[in-house]
Amino acid sequence: MLPSVVISEPVIICREPCAAGVRFIALADDNFYPVTFTDLRLAKEQNNLARLEELTAIRAERFHLWRAGQAAERHGVLYPDDDGGGEDVVFLDAMKKANIKGALVGIEAVTPEGLKAVYKDWNLSGDALAKQLQTFKEHGVHVLGSFIFGLPTDKPSTFDATVAMAQKAGITFAQFVMMTPFPARLILGAGKRSRQRIPPWLAMCRLPGTG
């Protein structure tokens, strides 16, 4: 999709409420996931030249999009999905110049065990996570941090630890969502095999072709 088209969509969405006096509107969009240095490094280590070329092109497209955003009408606040932006200050600076106020970061869990449970064990945890999240604000980009409760590894202490991490990292907004084991997903299957208590309606759900 052309950058001009992508930029115009949030402008159209925000125009009417802004005209009515609404000052701030937050939009979270998964289409803006950045290509991280880790993505590029893994492609190189795997000697996957086709993937490396694809990722390099996507990264260049993101910067082109941010440059287009500098000239766009400034309505509302766009929160792109930016799980890896904290390691890439050049990308953060480009976001800032494009008038992007913040980023939605899928933190998910604050412990190595929790991250492994959601298959994101490459993510940072502890002090390293807090430092990376602080990098966003240092470059003028707020963070909407998303955390998941209800993971198999969660304990009563997990709640306090998660809130403490959110405060230590200095994120601007936080959302806490419950893990939902949808049909035909790995977590639901694991729950059934381990005899964990799951809602009856989920236990009876079947997707076409799943038996």
PyMOL commands that set and color helices and strands:
alter all, ss='L'
color gray80, all
select helices_A, chain A and resi 3-19+30-32+37-45+49-69+85-87+89-97+112-117+126-138+156-169+186-193+200-203
alter helices_A, ss='H'
color red, helices_A
select strands_A, chain A and resi 26-29+77-80+102-108+142-149+173-178
alter strands_A, ss='S'
color yellow, strands_A
deselect
rebuild
show_as cartoon
